Amino acid sequence: MITGSMVALVTPMDPEGALDWDALAKLVEFHIEQGTDAIVAVGTSGESATLNVSEHHEVIRRVVRQVNGRIPVIAGTGANCTREAIDLTTNAKGAGADACLLVTPYYNKPTQEGLYQHYKAIAEAVDIPQILYNVPGRTACDMLPETVIRLSTVKNIIGIKEATGNLERARQILEGVASDFLVLSGDDASAYQLMLMGGKGNISVTANVAPKQMAQLCRLAMAGEADQAKALNDQLMPVHNAMFIESNPIPVKWALHEMGYINTGIRLPLTPLGVQNRATLQAALRQCGLLA
C-alpha cells in the first residue's frame, strides 16, 4: 500500500525552459535521503500542462530509473480526453511506474456519469493501480463524494487525492469506501487533519522544500498523535501558505531555486515568482529553517 508523504515533484528546467535532467536526478536522491515515502512525477506541480508527450514519458521513465525501486513512483497521467489518458497511463505502466494519478478532465466539464465512465474506461484499459485526483479550483470539474464512492469498487482504482481541503467531504468519502481505499490529502494545510480522520497520506507541494518535516508530519498524523502533528503543522504553516502566494508551481520552484536545488526555469504561461513576493517567500523558508 502506498501511504505517507508523497511529493508532488517539480520538473526542473533551465532558464530557457529546457528540462534539466541532472537536477531531476538530484531531487530524487534528495527525497529518498530525506524520507519521502513516494514520488509523484508529472503532476500539476511537475508542469504536466506544458510538457509535450515525449517529455512527459521521459520524465516518468527517468524518475523510475533513478528511484530504482527504493520507493514507489506515481505517474501523473490524467487528461481531459479519455483516450489520451489511456495512452499516458499505458506508457507509464510500460516505464515501470507503481501507480498513476489521474486528474479530473479539465475544461470540458463532464457530468458525474461522465466522470464515472471516464475513470472506469481507463481502469479497464490499463492494469495498473490508479488514484483519482479531484482539484476543482484548477479544473472547473468537481467529482462529488458519491461518484468517488461508486468508483472505489472498480478494479485498479485504489484511492483518491482529494485536494479541496474540505474535511467534511473527506469524511463522507472515508465513511463510504472500503478501509483499504486510499483517501489522500492534496491540501498541505489541512492534510494532518484528514490523516487523523483515517486518511492514508498526503500528496504534497510543501514536501518539495521540507521533505523530512512532511514525512514526520504524516507519520505522526497517521499514528494518531494529534497534538504533535498539529504542532509540527503549525510550524510549517508559513511555508504551506507561501507555496500558494502565486499559482503553483511558481512559488515552490522559486523556493527550490533559492535553496540551491534547481535553476529558475519555468514554462510560459507561468513566469518566475514576482519580485514583490520573493521576500515573503524567503521569510517563510527562513522561519521554518529551510534557508540560511
MARKOL-383515 format. One record per residue (C-alpha): residue number from 1; residue in three letters; chain; y negated, z, x. Coordinates in nm, 3 decimals, decimal comma, m for minus. Layout:
BEGIN
R   sedren   marlo   kelo     north        up      east
R      NUM     ALA      A         Y         Z         X
...
***
This chain:
BEGIN
R   sedren   marlo   kelo     north        up      east
R        1     MET      A     0,000     0,000     0,000
R        2     ILE      A    m0,346    m0,095     0,130
R        3     THR      A    m0,571     0,211     0,097
R        4     GLY      A    m0,864     0,385     0,262
R        5     SER      A    m1,172     0,243     0,431
R        6     MET      A    m1,177    m0,135     0,420
R        7     VAL      A    m1,469    m0,300     0,595
R        8     ALA      A    m1,633    m0,600     0,428
R        9     LEU      A    m1,669    m0,761     0,768
R       10     VAL      A    m1,976    m0,967     0,857
R       11     THR      A    m1,933    m1,309     1,016
R       12     PRO      A    m2,125    m1,310     1,346
R       13     MET      A    m2,343    m1,612     1,423
R       14     ASP      A    m2,578    m1,723     1,696
R       15     PRO      A    m2,950    m1,768     1,618
R       16     GLU      A    m2,885    m2,128     1,511
R       17     GLY      A    m2,612    m2,023     1,267
R       18     ALA      A    m2,306    m2,131     1,465
R       19     LEU      A    m2,009    m1,896     1,435
R       20     ASP      A    m1,976    m1,654     1,727
R       21     TRP      A    m1,603    m1,617     1,789
R       22     ASP      A    m1,636    m1,374     2,080
R       23     ALA      A    m1,847    m1,135     1,873
R       24     LEU      A    m1,599    m1,161     1,586
R       25     ALA      A    m1,311    m1,060     1,813
R       26     LYS      A    m1,513    m0,766     1,947
R       27     LEU      A    m1,597    m0,649     1,595
R       28     VAL      A    m1,229    m0,650     1,501
R       29     GLU      A    m1,145    m0,436     1,806
R       30     PHE      A    m1,434    m0,202     1,728
R       31     HIS      A    m1,299    m0,140     1,378
R       32     ILE      A    m0,945    m0,080     1,490
R       33     GLU      A    m1,063     0,165     1,757
R       34     GLN      A    m1,284     0,348     1,507
R       35     GLY      A    m1,010     0,398     1,246
R       36     THR      A    m1,092     0,137     0,981
R       37     ASP      A    m0,788     0,104     0,754
R       38     ALA      A    m0,819    m0,267     0,665
R       39     ILE      A    m1,047    m0,564     0,728
R       40     VAL      A    m1,181    m0,796     0,459
R       41     ALA      A    m1,260    m1,134     0,614
R       42     VAL      A    m1,499    m1,383     0,450
R       43     GLY      A    m1,606    m1,174     0,154
R       44     THR      A    m1,963    m1,151     0,031
R       45     SER      A    m2,071    m0,970     0,348
R       46     GLY      A    m1,897    m1,241     0,550
R       47     GLU      A    m2,126    m1,507     0,401
R       48     SER      A    m1,847    m1,688     0,220
R       49     ALA      A    m2,108    m1,877     0,019
R       50     THR      A    m2,240    m2,064     0,324
R       51     LEU      A    m1,925    m2,119     0,530
R       52     ASN      A    m1,763    m2,458     0,487
R       53     VAL      A    m1,393    m2,477     0,404
R       54     SER      A    m1,273    m2,527     0,760
R       55     GLU      A    m1,487    m2,237     0,884
R       56     HIS      A    m1,356    m2,020     0,601
R       57     HIS      A    m0,997    m2,089     0,703
R       58     GLU      A    m1,072    m2,045     1,073
R       59     VAL      A    m1,242    m1,705     1,035
R       60     ILE      A    m0,941    m1,575     0,844
R       61     ARG      A    m0,698    m1,721     1,096
R       62     ARG      A    m0,882    m1,569     1,391
R       63     VAL      A    m0,916    m1,226     1,231
R       64     VAL      A    m0,544    m1,223     1,150
R       65     ARG      A    m0,460    m1,327     1,505
R       66     GLN      A    m0,693    m1,068     1,661
R       67     VAL      A    m0,566    m0,786     1,439
R       68     ASN      A    m0,208    m0,884     1,524
R       69     GLY      A    m0,050    m0,666     1,257
R       70     ARG      A    m0,224    m0,342     1,355
R       71     ILE      A    m0,399    m0,300     1,018
R       72     PRO      A    m0,397    m0,512     0,700
R       73     VAL      A    m0,622    m0,815     0,670
R       74     ILE      A    m0,755    m0,905     0,325
R       75     ALA      A    m0,892    m1,257     0,292
R       76     GLY      A    m1,177    m1,342     0,059
R       77     THR      A    m1,053    m1,642    m0,139
R       78     GLY      A    m1,247    m1,634    m0,465
R       79     ALA      A    m1,423    m1,937    m0,614
R       80     ASN      A    m1,572    m2,048    m0,943
R       81     CYS      A    m1,317    m2,329    m0,958
R       82     THR      A    m0,961    m2,213    m1,018
R       83     ARG      A    m0,810    m2,499    m0,818
R       84     GLU      A    m1,036    m2,422    m0,523
R       85     ALA      A    m0,941    m2,054    m0,539
R       86     ILE      A    m0,573    m2,151    m0,537
R       87     ASP      A    m0,629    m2,371    m0,231
R       88     LEU      A    m0,819    m2,097    m0,045
R       89     THR      A    m0,555    m1,839    m0,135
R       90     THR      A    m0,274    m2,071    m0,026
R       91     ASN      A    m0,442    m2,123     0,311
R       92     ALA      A    m0,500    m1,751     0,357
R       93     LYS      A    m0,132    m1,686     0,296
R       94     GLY      A    m0,044    m1,954     0,549
R       95     ALA      A    m0,279    m1,791     0,803
R       96     GLY      A    m0,091    m1,462     0,767
R       97     ALA      A    m0,331    m1,256     0,556
R       98     ASP      A    m0,175    m0,948     0,396
R       99     ALA      A    m0,365    m0,983     0,068
R      100     CYS      A    m0,651    m1,177    m0,091
R      101     LEU      A    m0,973    m1,063    m0,259
R      102     LEU      A    m1,093    m1,288    m0,541
R      103     VAL      A    m1,443    m1,252    m0,680
R      104     THR      A    m1,504    m1,339    m1,043
R      105     PRO      A    m1,610    m1,702    m1,095
R      106     TYR      A    m1,986    m1,716    m1,044
R      107     TYR      A    m2,248    m1,928    m1,221
R      108     ASN      A    m2,022    m2,089    m1,483
R      109     LYS      A    m1,988    m1,758    m1,678
R      110     PRO      A    m1,632    m1,772    m1,818
R      111     THR      A    m1,522    m1,570    m2,118
R      112     GLN      A    m1,287    m1,272    m2,080
R      113     GLU      A    m0,998    m1,501    m2,180
R      114     GLY      A    m1,114    m1,750    m1,918
R      115     LEU      A    m1,112    m1,476    m1,655
R      116     TYR      A    m0,762    m1,374    m1,754
R      117     GLN      A    m0,631    m1,728    m1,734
R      118     HIS      A    m0,815    m1,792    m1,404
R      119     TYR      A    m0,660    m1,496    m1,227
R      120     LYS      A    m0,320    m1,544    m1,388
R      121     ALA      A    m0,310    m1,904    m1,267
R      122     ILE      A    m0,390    m1,804    m0,908
R      123     ALA      A    m0,136    m1,521    m0,911
R      124     GLU      A     0,135    m1,752    m1,042
R      125     ALA      A     0,048    m2,026    m0,791
R      126     VAL      A     0,041    m1,820    m0,470
R      127     ASP      A     0,289    m1,544    m0,389
R      128     ILE      A     0,060    m1,302    m0,206
R      129     PRO      A    m0,089    m0,967    m0,317
R      130     GLN      A    m0,422    m1,029    m0,489
R      131     ILE      A    m0,716    m0,796    m0,556
R      132     LEU      A    m0,965    m0,869    m0,831
R      133     TYR      A    m1,335    m0,832    m0,745
R      134     ASN      A    m1,600    m0,753    m1,005
R      135     VAL      A    m1,963    m0,762    m0,894
R      136     PRO      A    m2,169    m0,885    m1,191
R      137     GLY      A    m2,500    m0,819    m1,018
R      138     ARG      A    m2,424    m1,114    m0,791
R      139     THR      A    m2,206    m1,337    m1,006
R      140     ALA      A    m2,357    m1,311    m1,357
R      141     CYS      A    m1,997    m1,259    m1,470
R      142     ASP      A    m1,868    m0,918    m1,577
R      143     MET      A    m1,494    m0,856    m1,600
R      144     LEU      A    m1,450    m0,582    m1,858
R      145     PRO      A    m1,205    m0,292    m1,819
R      146     GLU      A    m0,976    m0,426    m2,090
R      147     THR      A    m0,940    m0,754    m1,900
R      148     VAL      A    m0,866    m0,569    m1,577
R      149     ILE      A    m0,602    m0,362    m1,756
R      150     ARG      A    m0,448    m0,676    m1,902
R      151     LEU      A    m0,438    m0,844    m1,560
R      152     SER      A    m0,292    m0,535    m1,392
R      153     THR      A     0,051    m0,625    m1,534
R      154     VAL      A     0,050    m0,976    m1,382
R      155     LYS      A     0,280    m1,017    m1,083
R      156     ASN      A     0,094    m1,030    m0,749
R      157     ILE      A    m0,225    m0,870    m0,887
R      158     ILE      A    m0,227    m0,532    m0,715
R      159     GLY      A    m0,579    m0,396    m0,760
R      160     ILE      A    m0,949    m0,437    m0,820
R      161     LYS      A    m1,266    m0,392    m0,620
R      162     GLU      A    m1,499    m0,252    m0,886
R      163     ALA      A    m1,848    m0,288    m0,740
R      164     THR      A    m2,067    m0,190    m1,033
R      165     GLY      A    m2,090     0,175    m0,927
R      166     ASN      A    m2,022     0,267    m1,291
R      167     LEU      A    m1,786     0,563    m1,273
R      168     GLU      A    m1,718     0,570    m1,646
R      169     ARG      A    m1,597     0,213    m1,622
R      170     ALA      A    m1,379     0,307    m1,324
R      171     ARG      A    m1,234     0,593    m1,527
R      172     GLN      A    m1,143     0,354    m1,810
R      173     ILE      A    m0,961     0,130    m1,565
R      174     LEU      A    m0,781     0,419    m1,396
R      175     GLU      A    m0,663     0,550    m1,732
R      176     GLY      A    m0,535     0,209    m1,841
R      177     VAL      A    m0,345     0,086    m1,535
R      178     ALA      A    m0,024     0,196    m1,364
R      179     SER      A    m0,052     0,457    m1,091
R      180     ASP      A     0,029     0,205    m0,818
R      181     PHE      A    m0,253    m0,032    m0,919
R      182     LEU      A    m0,530    m0,005    m0,658
R      183     VAL      A    m0,869     0,082    m0,803
R      184     LEU      A    m1,110     0,040    m0,511
R      185     SER      A    m1,481     0,103    m0,496
R      186     GLY      A    m1,724    m0,167    m0,392
R      187     ASP      A    m2,026     0,063    m0,408
R      188     ASP      A    m2,069     0,279    m0,097
R      189     ALA      A    m2,300     0,537    m0,254
R      190     SER      A    m2,053     0,635    m0,527
R      191     ALA      A    m1,724     0,547    m0,358
R      192     TYR      A    m1,624     0,904    m0,278
R      193     GLN      A    m1,657     0,997    m0,645
R      194     LEU      A    m1,431     0,713    m0,754
R      195     MET      A    m1,173     0,821    m0,497
R      196     LEU      A    m1,188     1,181    m0,619
R      197     MET      A    m1,107     1,040    m0,963
R      198     GLY      A    m0,796     0,869    m0,829
R      199     GLY      A    m0,925     0,555    m0,659
R      200     LYS      A    m0,737     0,440    m0,352
R      201     GLY      A    m1,019     0,337    m0,121
R      202     ASN      A    m1,347     0,158    m0,065
R      203     ILE      A    m1,435    m0,195     0,041
R      204     SER      A    m1,746    m0,107     0,232
R      205     VAL      A    m2,064    m0,258     0,371
R      206     THR      A    m2,161     0,069     0,543
R      207     ALA      A    m1,830     0,066     0,731
R      208     ASN      A    m1,964    m0,225     0,937
R      209     VAL      A    m2,200     0,014     1,116
R      210     ALA      A    m2,031     0,353     1,056
R      211     PRO      A    m1,658     0,280     1,055
R      212     LYS      A    m1,544     0,617     1,186
R      213     GLN      A    m1,751     0,809     0,933
R      214     MET      A    m1,643     0,590     0,641
R      215     ALA      A    m1,277     0,623     0,736
R      216     GLN      A    m1,317     1,002     0,741
R      217     LEU      A    m1,503     0,996     0,408
R      218     CYS      A    m1,218     0,805     0,246
R      219     ARG      A    m0,957     1,041     0,387
R      220     LEU      A    m1,145     1,343     0,257
R      221     ALA      A    m1,205     1,199    m0,090
R      222     MET      A    m0,851     1,074    m0,133
R      223     ALA      A    m0,723     1,418    m0,029
R      224     GLY      A    m0,936     1,580    m0,299
R      225     GLU      A    m1,170     1,754    m0,052
R      226     ALA      A    m1,469     1,718    m0,284
R      227     ASP      A    m1,722     1,940    m0,104
R      228     GLN      A    m1,655     1,792     0,239
R      229     ALA      A    m1,656     1,438     0,105
R      230     LYS      A    m1,988     1,494    m0,072
R      231     ALA      A    m2,143     1,648     0,239
R      232     LEU      A    m2,043     1,353     0,454
R      233     ASN      A    m2,159     1,105     0,191
R      234     ASP      A    m2,495     1,282     0,171
R      235     GLN      A    m2,530     1,240     0,547
R      236     LEU      A    m2,456     0,869     0,516
R      237     MET      A    m2,681     0,809     0,215
R      238     PRO      A    m2,979     0,681     0,423
R      239     VAL      A    m2,754     0,408     0,561
R      240     HIS      A    m2,597     0,332     0,222
R      241     ASN      A    m2,948     0,276     0,086
R      242     ALA      A    m3,074     0,082     0,387
R      243     MET      A    m2,786    m0,165     0,362
R      244     PHE      A    m2,944    m0,298     0,043
R      245     ILE      A    m3,311    m0,290     0,136
R      246     GLU      A    m3,277    m0,670     0,117
R      247     SER      A    m2,989    m0,883    m0,010
R      248     ASN      A    m2,652    m0,811     0,154
R      249     PRO      A    m2,564    m0,903     0,429
R      250     ILE      A    m2,919    m0,934     0,562
R      251     PRO      A    m2,966    m0,563     0,647
R      252     VAL      A    m2,615    m0,499     0,779
R      253     LYS      A    m2,629    m0,797     1,011
R      254     TRP      A    m2,966    m0,685     1,144
R      255     ALA      A    m2,829    m0,331     1,188
R      256     LEU      A    m2,535    m0,461     1,392
R      257     HIS      A    m2,781    m0,665     1,599
R      258     GLU      A    m2,989    m0,350     1,663
R      259     MET      A    m2,669    m0,169     1,765
R      260     GLY      A    m2,583    m0,447     2,012
R      261     TYR      A    m2,272    m0,587     1,844
R      262     ILE      A    m2,391    m0,926     1,719
R      263     ASN      A    m2,672    m1,176     1,757
R      264     THR      A    m2,939    m1,239     1,494
R      265     GLY      A    m2,775    m1,538     1,329
R      266     ILE      A    m2,759    m1,569     0,951
R      267     ARG      A    m2,747    m1,883     0,740
R      268     LEU      A    m3,005    m2,015     0,501
R      269     PRO      A    m3,095    m1,949     0,228
R      270     LEU      A    m3,061    m1,598     0,376
R      271     THR      A    m3,303    m1,509     0,654
R      272     PRO      A    m3,316    m1,229     0,914
R      273     LEU      A    m3,440    m0,892     0,791
R      274     GLY      A    m3,812    m0,892     0,721
R      275     VAL      A    m4,033    m0,731     0,985
R      276     GLN      A    m4,171    m0,494     0,722
R      277     ASN      A    m3,823    m0,344     0,666
R      278     ARG      A    m3,698    m0,311     1,022
R      279     ALA      A    m3,849     0,031     1,093
R      280     THR      A    m3,694     0,170     0,774
R      281     LEU      A    m3,352     0,040     0,876
R      282     GLN      A    m3,386     0,172     1,230
R      283     ALA      A    m3,486     0,515     1,097
R      284     ALA      A    m3,178     0,527     0,874
R      285     LEU      A    m2,949     0,436     1,163
R      286     ARG      A    m3,108     0,698     1,385
R      287     GLN      A    m3,087     0,964     1,115
R      288     CYS      A    m2,711     0,905     1,097
R      289     GLY      A    m2,668     0,900     1,477
R      290     LEU      A    m2,588     0,529     1,491
R      291     LEU      A    m2,884     0,419     1,701
R      292     ALA      A    m3,041     0,589     2,002
***
